[in-house]
Amino acid sequence: MTKYFTMMSVRVVCFVLMVAVQPYSWYTWLFAVGAIVLPYLAVVIANVAAPPAARAIAPERQLASAASEVPPEAPLSASPGVIRISESPQSAEGER
């Protein structure tokens, strides 16, 4: 956020200098390029600088580690399980 704000501030300064500095010359074009290119660079740098998201853990692995933490004397209903829902193939007769 700080990098983005800094780059956009520089862009505003470039835009103001492009219009305000007289007489117009090669540096006017330099300020114009800065005012045009800096928003793109600011967005790209802001998006790249974000920390990577945490890796997802498969539910089976997460439940397996939680199941190993359940004491052996605990009732069976206390251990978590994995419910899998899948479609069964249709029979050749069309009946289920």
Phi and psi in radians as a Rosetta constraint file:
Dihedral C 1 N 2 CA 2 C 2 CIRCULARHARMONIC -1.169 0.35
Dihedral N 2 CA 2 C 2 N 3 CIRCULARHARMONIC -0.738 0.35
Dihedral C 2 N 3 CA 3 C 3 CIRCULARHARMONIC -1.093 0.35
Dihedral N 3 CA 3 C 3 N 4 CIRCULARHARMONIC -0.751 0.35
Dihedral C 3 N 4 CA 4 C 4 CIRCULARHARMONIC -1.085 0.35
Dihedral N 4 CA 4 C 4 N 5 CIRCULARHARMONIC -0.827 0.35
Dihedral C 4 N 5 CA 5 C 5 CIRCULARHARMONIC -1.075 0.35
Dihedral N 5 CA 5 C 5 N 6 CIRCULARHARMONIC -0.727 0.35
Dihedral C 5 N 6 CA 6 C 6 CIRCULARHARMONIC -1.104 0.35
Dihedral N 6 CA 6 C 6 N 7 CIRCULARHARMONIC -0.799 0.35
Dihedral C 6 N 7 CA 7 C 7 CIRCULARHARMONIC -1.160 0.35
Dihedral N 7 CA 7 C 7 N 8 CIRCULARHARMONIC -0.644 0.35
Dihedral C 7 N 8 CA 8 C 8 CIRCULARHARMONIC -1.254 0.35
Dihedral N 8 CA 8 C 8 N 9 CIRCULARHARMONIC -0.525 0.35
Dihedral C 8 N 9 CA 9 C 9 CIRCULARHARMONIC -1.156 0.35
Dihedral N 9 CA 9 C 9 N 10 CIRCULARHARMONIC -0.746 0.35
Dihedral C 9 N 10 CA 10 C 10 CIRCULARHARMONIC -1.093 0.35
Dihedral N 10 CA 10 C 10 N 11 CIRCULARHARMONIC -0.640 0.35
Dihedral C 10 N 11 CA 11 C 11 CIRCULARHARMONIC -1.091 0.35
Dihedral N 11 CA 11 C 11 N 12 CIRCULARHARMONIC -0.767 0.35
Dihedral C 11 N 12 CA 12 C 12 CIRCULARHARMONIC -1.101 0.35
Dihedral N 12 CA 12 C 12 N 13 CIRCULARHARMONIC -0.727 0.35
Dihedral C 12 N 13 CA 13 C 13 CIRCULARHARMONIC -1.089 0.35
Dihedral N 13 CA 13 C 13 N 14 CIRCULARHARMONIC -0.745 0.35
Dihedral C 13 N 14 CA 14 C 14 CIRCULARHARMONIC -1.061 0.35
Dihedral N 14 CA 14 C 14 N 15 CIRCULARHARMONIC -0.750 0.35
Dihedral C 14 N 15 CA 15 C 15 CIRCULARHARMONIC -1.114 0.35
Dihedral N 15 CA 15 C 15 N 16 CIRCULARHARMONIC -0.774 0.35
Dihedral C 15 N 16 CA 16 C 16 CIRCULARHARMONIC -1.129 0.35
Dihedral N 16 CA 16 C 16 N 17 CIRCULARHARMONIC -0.767 0.35
Dihedral C 16 N 17 CA 17 C 17 CIRCULARHARMONIC -1.149 0.35
Dihedral N 17 CA 17 C 17 N 18 CIRCULARHARMONIC -0.596 0.35
Dihedral C 17 N 18 CA 18 C 18 CIRCULARHARMONIC -1.053 0.35
Dihedral N 18 CA 18 C 18 N 19 CIRCULARHARMONIC -0.694 0.35
Dihedral C 18 N 19 CA 19 C 19 CIRCULARHARMONIC -1.483 0.35
Dihedral N 19 CA 19 C 19 N 20 CIRCULARHARMONIC -0.632 0.35
Dihedral C 19 N 20 CA 20 C 20 CIRCULARHARMONIC -1.514 0.35
Dihedral N 20 CA 20 C 20 N 21 CIRCULARHARMONIC -0.570 0.35
Dihedral C 20 N 21 CA 21 C 21 CIRCULARHARMONIC -1.311 0.35
Dihedral N 21 CA 21 C 21 N 22 CIRCULARHARMONIC 2.194 0.35
Dihedral C 21 N 22 CA 22 C 22 CIRCULARHARMONIC -2.041 0.35
Dihedral N 22 CA 22 C 22 N 23 CIRCULARHARMONIC 2.636 0.35
Dihedral C 22 N 23 CA 23 C 23 CIRCULARHARMONIC -1.312 0.35
Dihedral N 23 CA 23 C 23 N 24 CIRCULARHARMONIC 2.722 0.35
Dihedral C 23 N 24 CA 24 C 24 CIRCULARHARMONIC -1.218 0.35
Dihedral N 24 CA 24 C 24 N 25 CIRCULARHARMONIC 2.406 0.35
Dihedral C 24 N 25 CA 25 C 25 CIRCULARHARMONIC -2.679 0.35
Dihedral N 25 CA 25 C 25 N 26 CIRCULARHARMONIC -2.737 0.35
Dihedral C 25 N 26 CA 26 C 26 CIRCULARHARMONIC -1.116 0.35
Dihedral N 26 CA 26 C 26 N 27 CIRCULARHARMONIC -0.571 0.35
Dihedral C 26 N 27 CA 27 C 27 CIRCULARHARMONIC -1.230 0.35
Dihedral N 27 CA 27 C 27 N 28 CIRCULARHARMONIC -0.375 0.35
Dihedral C 27 N 28 CA 28 C 28 CIRCULARHARMONIC -1.099 0.35
Dihedral N 28 CA 28 C 28 N 29 CIRCULARHARMONIC -0.729 0.35
Dihedral C 28 N 29 CA 29 C 29 CIRCULARHARMONIC -1.170 0.35
Dihedral N 29 CA 29 C 29 N 30 CIRCULARHARMONIC -0.610 0.35
Dihedral C 29 N 30 CA 30 C 30 CIRCULARHARMONIC -1.118 0.35
Dihedral N 30 CA 30 C 30 N 31 CIRCULARHARMONIC -0.769 0.35
Dihedral C 30 N 31 CA 31 C 31 CIRCULARHARMONIC -1.128 0.35
Dihedral N 31 CA 31 C 31 N 32 CIRCULARHARMONIC -0.655 0.35
Dihedral C 31 N 32 CA 32 C 32 CIRCULARHARMONIC -1.129 0.35
Dihedral N 32 CA 32 C 32 N 33 CIRCULARHARMONIC -0.760 0.35
Dihedral C 32 N 33 CA 33 C 33 CIRCULARHARMONIC -1.092 0.35
Dihedral N 33 CA 33 C 33 N 34 CIRCULARHARMONIC -0.717 0.35
Dihedral C 33 N 34 CA 34 C 34 CIRCULARHARMONIC -1.086 0.35
Dihedral N 34 CA 34 C 34 N 35 CIRCULARHARMONIC -0.714 0.35
Dihedral C 34 N 35 CA 35 C 35 CIRCULARHARMONIC -1.214 0.35
Dihedral N 35 CA 35 C 35 N 36 CIRCULARHARMONIC -0.481 0.35
Dihedral C 35 N 36 CA 36 C 36 CIRCULARHARMONIC -1.525 0.35
Dihedral N 36 CA 36 C 36 N 37 CIRCULARHARMONIC -0.723 0.35
Dihedral C 36 N 37 CA 37 C 37 CIRCULARHARMONIC -1.477 0.35
Dihedral N 37 CA 37 C 37 N 38 CIRCULARHARMONIC -0.561 0.35
Dihedral C 37 N 38 CA 38 C 38 CIRCULARHARMONIC -1.056 0.35
Dihedral N 38 CA 38 C 38 N 39 CIRCULARHARMONIC -0.645 0.35
Dihedral C 38 N 39 CA 39 C 39 CIRCULARHARMONIC -1.067 0.35
Dihedral N 39 CA 39 C 39 N 40 CIRCULARHARMONIC -0.708 0.35
Dihedral C 39 N 40 CA 40 C 40 CIRCULARHARMONIC -1.096 0.35
Dihedral N 40 CA 40 C 40 N 41 CIRCULARHARMONIC -0.844 0.35
Dihedral C 40 N 41 CA 41 C 41 CIRCULARHARMONIC -1.094 0.35
Dihedral N 41 CA 41 C 41 N 42 CIRCULARHARMONIC -0.665 0.35
Dihedral C 41 N 42 CA 42 C 42 CIRCULARHARMONIC -1.095 0.35
Dihedral N 42 CA 42 C 42 N 43 CIRCULARHARMONIC -0.745 0.35
Dihedral C 42 N 43 CA 43 C 43 CIRCULARHARMONIC -1.187 0.35
Dihedral N 43 CA 43 C 43 N 44 CIRCULARHARMONIC -0.754 0.35
Dihedral C 43 N 44 CA 44 C 44 CIRCULARHARMONIC -1.104 0.35
Dihedral N 44 CA 44 C 44 N 45 CIRCULARHARMONIC -0.798 0.35
Dihedral C 44 N 45 CA 45 C 45 CIRCULARHARMONIC -1.179 0.35
Dihedral N 45 CA 45 C 45 N 46 CIRCULARHARMONIC -0.662 0.35
Dihedral C 45 N 46 CA 46 C 46 CIRCULARHARMONIC -1.129 0.35
Dihedral N 46 CA 46 C 46 N 47 CIRCULARHARMONIC -0.646 0.35
Dihedral C 46 N 47 CA 47 C 47 CIRCULARHARMONIC -1.344 0.35
Dihedral N 47 CA 47 C 47 N 48 CIRCULARHARMONIC -0.596 0.35
Dihedral C 47 N 48 CA 48 C 48 CIRCULARHARMONIC -1.297 0.35
Dihedral N 48 CA 48 C 48 N 49 CIRCULARHARMONIC -0.570 0.35
Dihedral C 48 N 49 CA 49 C 49 CIRCULARHARMONIC -1.325 0.35
Dihedral N 49 CA 49 C 49 N 50 CIRCULARHARMONIC -0.143 0.35
Dihedral C 49 N 50 CA 50 C 50 CIRCULARHARMONIC -1.174 0.35
Dihedral N 50 CA 50 C 50 N 51 CIRCULARHARMONIC 2.459 0.35
Dihedral C 50 N 51 CA 51 C 51 CIRCULARHARMONIC -1.191 0.35
Dihedral N 51 CA 51 C 51 N 52 CIRCULARHARMONIC 2.559 0.35
Dihedral C 51 N 52 CA 52 C 52 CIRCULARHARMONIC -1.156 0.35
Dihedral N 52 CA 52 C 52 N 53 CIRCULARHARMONIC 2.577 0.35
Dihedral C 52 N 53 CA 53 C 53 CIRCULARHARMONIC -1.211 0.35
Dihedral N 53 CA 53 C 53 N 54 CIRCULARHARMONIC 2.693 0.35
Dihedral C 53 N 54 CA 54 C 54 CIRCULARHARMONIC -1.158 0.35
Dihedral N 54 CA 54 C 54 N 55 CIRCULARHARMONIC 2.508 0.35
Dihedral C 54 N 55 CA 55 C 55 CIRCULARHARMONIC -1.214 0.35
Dihedral N 55 CA 55 C 55 N 56 CIRCULARHARMONIC 2.445 0.35
Dihedral C 55 N 56 CA 56 C 56 CIRCULARHARMONIC -1.308 0.35
Dihedral N 56 CA 56 C 56 N 57 CIRCULARHARMONIC 2.544 0.35
Dihedral C 56 N 57 CA 57 C 57 CIRCULARHARMONIC -1.881 0.35
Dihedral N 57 CA 57 C 57 N 58 CIRCULARHARMONIC 2.312 0.35
Dihedral C 57 N 58 CA 58 C 58 CIRCULARHARMONIC -1.043 0.35
Dihedral N 58 CA 58 C 58 N 59 CIRCULARHARMONIC 2.426 0.35
Dihedral C 58 N 59 CA 59 C 59 CIRCULARHARMONIC -1.034 0.35
Dihedral N 59 CA 59 C 59 N 60 CIRCULARHARMONIC -0.610 0.35
Dihedral C 59 N 60 CA 60 C 60 CIRCULARHARMONIC -1.115 0.35
Dihedral N 60 CA 60 C 60 N 61 CIRCULARHARMONIC -0.724 0.35
Dihedral C 60 N 61 CA 61 C 61 CIRCULARHARMONIC -1.179 0.35
Dihedral N 61 CA 61 C 61 N 62 CIRCULARHARMONIC -0.697 0.35
Dihedral C 61 N 62 CA 62 C 62 CIRCULARHARMONIC -1.151 0.35
Dihedral N 62 CA 62 C 62 N 63 CIRCULARHARMONIC -0.741 0.35
Dihedral C 62 N 63 CA 63 C 63 CIRCULARHARMONIC -1.222 0.35
Dihedral N 63 CA 63 C 63 N 64 CIRCULARHARMONIC -0.592 0.35
Dihedral C 63 N 64 CA 64 C 64 CIRCULARHARMONIC -1.121 0.35
Dihedral N 64 CA 64 C 64 N 65 CIRCULARHARMONIC -0.710 0.35
Dihedral C 64 N 65 CA 65 C 65 CIRCULARHARMONIC -1.230 0.35
Dihedral N 65 CA 65 C 65 N 66 CIRCULARHARMONIC -0.595 0.35
Dihedral C 65 N 66 CA 66 C 66 CIRCULARHARMONIC -1.227 0.35
Dihedral N 66 CA 66 C 66 N 67 CIRCULARHARMONIC -0.621 0.35
Dihedral C 66 N 67 CA 67 C 67 CIRCULARHARMONIC -1.186 0.35
Dihedral N 67 CA 67 C 67 N 68 CIRCULARHARMONIC -0.583 0.35
Dihedral C 67 N 68 CA 68 C 68 CIRCULARHARMONIC -1.245 0.35
Dihedral N 68 CA 68 C 68 N 69 CIRCULARHARMONIC -0.335 0.35
Dihedral C 68 N 69 CA 69 C 69 CIRCULARHARMONIC -1.448 0.35
Dihedral N 69 CA 69 C 69 N 70 CIRCULARHARMONIC -0.243 0.35
Dihedral C 69 N 70 CA 70 C 70 CIRCULARHARMONIC -1.296 0.35
Dihedral N 70 CA 70 C 70 N 71 CIRCULARHARMONIC 2.243 0.35
Dihedral C 70 N 71 CA 71 C 71 CIRCULARHARMONIC -1.118 0.35
Dihedral N 71 CA 71 C 71 N 72 CIRCULARHARMONIC 2.591 0.35
Dihedral C 71 N 72 CA 72 C 72 CIRCULARHARMONIC -1.079 0.35
Dihedral N 72 CA 72 C 72 N 73 CIRCULARHARMONIC -0.481 0.35
Dihedral C 72 N 73 CA 73 C 73 CIRCULARHARMONIC -1.437 0.35
Dihedral N 73 CA 73 C 73 N 74 CIRCULARHARMONIC -0.041 0.35
Dihedral C 73 N 74 CA 74 C 74 CIRCULARHARMONIC -1.269 0.35
Dihedral N 74 CA 74 C 74 N 75 CIRCULARHARMONIC 2.616 0.35
Dihedral C 74 N 75 CA 75 C 75 CIRCULARHARMONIC -1.107 0.35
Dihedral N 75 CA 75 C 75 N 76 CIRCULARHARMONIC 2.731 0.35
Dihedral C 75 N 76 CA 76 C 76 CIRCULARHARMONIC -1.101 0.35
Dihedral N 76 CA 76 C 76 N 77 CIRCULARHARMONIC -0.555 0.35
Dihedral C 76 N 77 CA 77 C 77 CIRCULARHARMONIC -1.214 0.35
Dihedral N 77 CA 77 C 77 N 78 CIRCULARHARMONIC -0.281 0.35
Dihedral C 77 N 78 CA 78 C 78 CIRCULARHARMONIC -1.395 0.35
Dihedral N 78 CA 78 C 78 N 79 CIRCULARHARMONIC -0.351 0.35
Dihedral C 78 N 79 CA 79 C 79 CIRCULARHARMONIC -1.429 0.35
Dihedral N 79 CA 79 C 79 N 80 CIRCULARHARMONIC 2.378 0.35
Dihedral C 79 N 80 CA 80 C 80 CIRCULARHARMONIC -1.263 0.35
Dihedral N 80 CA 80 C 80 N 81 CIRCULARHARMONIC 2.646 0.35
Dihedral C 80 N 81 CA 81 C 81 CIRCULARHARMONIC -2.289 0.35
Dihedral N 81 CA 81 C 81 N 82 CIRCULARHARMONIC 2.954 0.35
Dihedral C 81 N 82 CA 82 C 82 CIRCULARHARMONIC -1.918 0.35
Dihedral N 82 CA 82 C 82 N 83 CIRCULARHARMONIC 2.201 0.35
Dihedral C 82 N 83 CA 83 C 83 CIRCULARHARMONIC -1.768 0.35
Dihedral N 83 CA 83 C 83 N 84 CIRCULARHARMONIC 2.134 0.35
Dihedral C 83 N 84 CA 84 C 84 CIRCULARHARMONIC -1.950 0.35
Dihedral N 84 CA 84 C 84 N 85 CIRCULARHARMONIC 2.293 0.35
Dihedral C 84 N 85 CA 85 C 85 CIRCULARHARMONIC -2.001 0.35
Dihedral N 85 CA 85 C 85 N 86 CIRCULARHARMONIC 2.189 0.35
Dihedral C 85 N 86 CA 86 C 86 CIRCULARHARMONIC -2.503 0.35
Dihedral N 86 CA 86 C 86 N 87 CIRCULARHARMONIC 2.729 0.35
Dihedral C 86 N 87 CA 87 C 87 CIRCULARHARMONIC -1.512 0.35
Dihedral N 87 CA 87 C 87 N 88 CIRCULARHARMONIC 2.472 0.35
Dihedral C 87 N 88 CA 88 C 88 CIRCULARHARMONIC -1.634 0.35
Dihedral N 88 CA 88 C 88 N 89 CIRCULARHARMONIC 2.598 0.35
Dihedral C 88 N 89 CA 89 C 89 CIRCULARHARMONIC -1.169 0.35
Dihedral N 89 CA 89 C 89 N 90 CIRCULARHARMONIC 2.563 0.35
Dihedral C 89 N 90 CA 90 C 90 CIRCULARHARMONIC -1.240 0.35
Dihedral N 90 CA 90 C 90 N 91 CIRCULARHARMONIC 2.527 0.35
Dihedral C 90 N 91 CA 91 C 91 CIRCULARHARMONIC -1.323 0.35
Dihedral N 91 CA 91 C 91 N 92 CIRCULARHARMONIC 2.833 0.35
Dihedral C 91 N 92 CA 92 C 92 CIRCULARHARMONIC -1.166 0.35
Dihedral N 92 CA 92 C 92 N 93 CIRCULARHARMONIC -0.458 0.35
Dihedral C 92 N 93 CA 93 C 93 CIRCULARHARMONIC -1.485 0.35
Dihedral N 93 CA 93 C 93 N 94 CIRCULARHARMONIC -0.196 0.35
Dihedral C 93 N 94 CA 94 C 94 CIRCULARHARMONIC 1.504 0.35
Dihedral N 94 CA 94 C 94 N 95 CIRCULARHARMONIC 0.076 0.35
Dihedral C 94 N 95 CA 95 C 95 CIRCULARHARMONIC -1.660 0.35
Dihedral N 95 CA 95 C 95 N 96 CIRCULARHARMONIC 2.759 0.35
